[in-house]
Amino acid sequence: RCSAIFYHMSELNKDRADLYKNLNNLQIQFSEMSLMLMNKISPDISEDKLYQKTANTINGMIDNYIEISNSHYLNTGSYLNDNMMSDIEICSSILK
């Protein structure tokens, strides 16, 4: 979830180079953490399969965030709903 929300946020901020870079780096960190955790949970599965499973899961979440954001924007003028803001807060607190 954290990787997906930070990726989505980075895409929403492509025109702000520093913010885009920072958000993209957070997305990468969370993706790597996800892969590391999956490797510990399922050590018998090859790293390639775990990578693919992790990537598919994150990509699915990104797609959901995009769909929700587009709908929320049409209704409110804001891309982020309360659940997304909560995800951002939780994910940011993990890094502290």
C-alpha positions in Angstrom: 0.0 0.0 0.0 2.7 2.5 0.9 4.6 1.8 -2.3 1.5 2.3 -4.3 0.4 5.6 -2.6 3.8 7.1 -2.9 4.1 6.1 -6.5 0.7 7.6 -7.1 1.6 10.8 -5.3 4.9 11.1 -7.3 2.9 10.9 -10.6 0.6 13.6 -9.4 3.6 15.8 -8.7 5.7 15.2 -11.8 5.9 18.9 -12.4 7.7 19.4 -9.1 11.1 17.7 -9.7 12.3 17.6 -6.0 9.0 16.3 -4.7 8.6 13.9 -7.5 12.1 12.5 -6.8 11.5 12.2 -3.1 8.2 10.5 -3.5 9.6 8.1 -6.1 12.4 7.2 -3.7 9.9 6.4 -1.0 8.0 4.2 -3.4 11.2 2.3 -4.2 12.1 1.9 -0.5 8.6 0.5 0.3 8.8 -1.8 -2.8 12.1 -3.2 -1.6 10.7 -3.6 2.0 7.7 -5.5 0.5 10.0 -7.8 -1.4 12.2 -8.4 1.6 9.2 -9.3 3.7 7.8 -11.6 1.1 11.2 -13.3 0.9 11.1 -13.9 4.7 7.5 -15.1 4.6 8.0 -17.4 1.6 11.6 -18.4 1.5 10.9 -21.4 -0.7 9.6 -19.3 -3.6 12.1 -18.0 -6.1 13.1 -14.3 -5.9 11.8 -13.8 -9.4 8.4 -15.2 -8.6 8.2 -13.1 -5.4 9.3 -10.0 -7.3 6.6 -10.6 -9.9 3.9 -11.2 -7.2 5.0 -8.1 -5.3 5.0 -6.0 -8.5 1.6 -7.3 -9.5 0.1 -6.5 -6.1 1.6 -3.0 -6.0 0.5 -2.3 -9.6 -3.0 -3.4 -8.8 -3.1 -1.0 -5.8 -1.8 1.8 -8.0 -4.6 1.2 -10.5 -7.1 1.4 -7.7 -5.6 4.6 -6.4 -5.8 6.2 -9.9 -9.4 5.1 -10.3 -10.4 6.4 -6.9 -8.4 9.7 -7.4 -10.0 10.4 -10.8 -13.5 9.8 -9.4 -12.8 11.9 -6.3 -11.4 14.7 -8.4 -14.5 14.9 -10.5 -16.6 15.1 -7.4 -14.5 17.4 -5.2 -11.7 19.0 -7.2 -9.1 17.0 -5.1 -7.3 13.9 -6.0 -7.0 12.6 -2.5 -9.8 11.3 -0.3 -9.7 10.7 3.4 -8.6 7.1 3.1 -5.7 8.1 0.9 -4.6 10.8 3.3 -4.8 8.2 6.1 -2.5 5.9 4.1 0.0 8.7 3.5 0.0 9.5 7.3 0.5 5.8 8.3 3.2 5.2 5.7 5.0 8.4 6.6 5.0 7.4 10.3 6.6 4.1 9.4 9.6 6.0 8.1 10.1 8.0 11.3 
